[in-house]
Amino acid sequence: MKSFLRFLIFTALLFSCSENEKIPNGIIPEKKMAGILWDLFRADEFLGAYVWRTDSTLNQNDESIRYYKEIFQLHQTSKEAFLKSFSYYKEHSNLMRSLLDSLIAGKTGINEELEPPKIPDSIRNIRTRKLNPKALE
């Protein structure tokens, strides 16, 4: 994940700054794009840390594509729209820089919108209840 992030930052720095920061129609807005990128990074981290280490029979490329498709559906976009938008952001380094800075700083807006998970009472009771050794007999 770090190497991918470094690649994105390096790519953003290669392109010159543009004076026009208005995002045209058909391009995913910056906040939504940050959410998509954040979820893609998290999916890569999850796959690398948990999925591929526990099941070496999985095809890594196919599994990544499956997760990416779910992320695009979650954000109500497509692979084509994402790639078009990503290319636009690469061409406008000031927008890409802002986008990546928001990801690095954790200011994607995702965390503020989410409520903490609600733990059902049955799970909460299991966590707080002391195990009775006689119950195991």
N, C-alpha and C positions, 0 to 999 in steps of 0.2 A: 504494500500500500504506500509506503514511504517513497519508493522509487517511482510509482505512478504519479504521486503528488509532485515530486521533484520534476518529472517530465512535464507536467502541466505548467508548472511555474516557469521552467526553462522555455517552453513553447510560447508562453505569454510574453516573456521578455524579448523574444526574437522579433516580434512584430512591432511596427512603429505605432505611436499613439495617434488616435484619430480625434478630431475636434468634435465630431458629431456623435453624441452619446444616446440619441434616441433610437430605441430598438424597433426595427420595422415589423410589420405584420408577418406572421409565419415563423417568427423566432420566439423561442420560449423565454418568458421574462426572467430576469436575473434571480429573483427569489425562488421561483419554481425550479430553475436550472440548478441552483445551489442545493435544493432538496433532493433532486434526482441524483446529482453527483454524490451527495452525502450517502444516500442509500446504496449507490453502486460501490462506494468505498467500503461501506459496512458489509455488503454482501461478499465482496472479495475477501475481507478480513475473516468473516465467518467461514467461508469455504476453505480458506487456507488453514485456519486454526482448528477447525472441528471436523468438517465433512471429509476432506481428502486425507486427513491423518487417520480417521477411523475406518474408511472404506477405500482401499487402494484400487478396487475394481471399477470405480466410477471413471468415466471419461471426463476429464477436467473441463474441456472446452464445451461439451454438451451440457454439463451441469451449470457452468457459468451462464451460458445462453438461456437456460431455463430460468435461472434467478433474475437475469436482466429483463427477460420478457415480463415476469411478474412485477418487477419494479416499474417498468414502463406502463403496465396496466394500472398499477396502483396510482400513478401520477397522471393517468389519462392522456398518455402521449404514445408515440411510436418510436421505433428505432430510427426511422428516417428523419422524423422531426428532431429527435435528439442530435443526430449526427449533423444535420443542417445547422442547428443552433450552435452546436459545439464549434463547427467550422467558423461561424460568424464571430463567436467570442474569441477564437484564436486570431482572427484577422483584426480585431479591435482590442489591442492589448490592455488598454485602460479599463475596459469592461471585464476582461478576463482577470486582470489583477484584482479588481474589486470583488469579483466572484470568488476567487481563490482566497483572498484575504478574509472574506466572510466565513469560508469553510475552516480556515486555519484558526480563526478566532472563535469559532463555534457560534457565530452569530447568523446562522442560516434562517432563524425564525422558527425552526422546527421545535426546538426545546421549549420556547415560550408558549407554543400552541398546545402542547401535549400536557395532559393531566397525569399525575402519578398513577401507576396502575392500581386498580382496586383489588384488594386481596379478599376473596370470599371468607366468610366467618369460619367455614370448615377448615380451610388451610391455616388461617390464623390460629385456630384452636390447636391444631396439630403442632404448630411451631412452639406455642407457649406451654403446652401441656407436658409435664414430666412423664417419661416412660415408666410404666408400672411393670416391674420384672415379673410379677405374678400373671400379668395379662399375656405374657408370651408362652406360658405353660399350657 
